[in-house]
């Protein structure tokens, strides 16, 4: 039997297979971060395509937490209503809908990738002043952030917890905390971006404090039966940055805080990082954390071939594979992989004439 097509139980939820749609920003939200028909088709087609877990793009917990003005959010009842038909469609087609809760920190208020302009979006074009661990911008053409004070940090923790509760109302069956890619929680984790000298910076324990506080608050908000995942950047890929050894410690602390699986990505805190990009280049990070921290992990990063994904799961390197660009190219990759690996594809009735 194919390991990739065995179920995965996470608390009160069972994924039908070990294939997840990785969270990928679509930069296509309507006014005020509301998801649109684009999101229903984008996420829904990957559910029809056979992925067991469908994770939304980075979904901001507060308006100023969006990466761009076109990012989705979950900070109001209007967002709950807008997400409900999307989660219902995903669930109706056999997949588990999950939301990635996010705060972009000092990478917020930037133009979407295909905009003619680059850098920070000015107020006149719908931008805003971002926040971060300090008052230095990520790069010179990004907006200068305001350093979070104690009240601001407490508000961030509360916003994640409140959004997690809204996620359940919106029909999501699992939540993922975004603590990767140089966004706010990762900004606090990495010594490259956190130069605070108070209780939220300095040594590793202080730098982990915000992420762990968010994890505990989200767990309390969703109860004991809902899976909570956390995406981390397992390494900054640069000297004096966050390391995989740090991630092993963080993963153990996250598990103790109620996190069920560590979605293992990397990078994002250093502009000049030297990243050895290639097929499955981040899989060893997931394998190391799974082995040394004893926590379930997800592997992501240029996983393309069914045999490659099968080996990752069957070989114990990760419990789940998350596909990004490959599922953009082929929403039906899971069905094709099932046929190739000797499992039973679950094509919808409407498509069986093509099988």
Secondary structure, DSSP 8 states (H G I E B T S, - for coil): --GGGS-EEETTEEESSSEEE---------GGG---HHHHHHHHHHHHTT-SEEEEEEEESSGGG-SSTT--B-SSHHHHHHHHHHHHHHHHTT-EEEEEEE--GGG-SB--TTSSS-SB--GGGT----EESSS--SSTTS---EE--HHHHHHHHHHHHHHHHHHHHTT-SEEEEEE-TTSHHHHHH-TTT----STTSSSHHHHHHHHHHHHHHHHHHH-SSSEEEEEEES--SSTTS--HHHHHHHHHHHHHTT--EEEEE---S-TT-----STTTTHHHHHHHHHHH---EEEESS--SHHHHHHHHHTTS-SEEEESHHHHH-TTHHHHHHHHHT------GGGGGG-
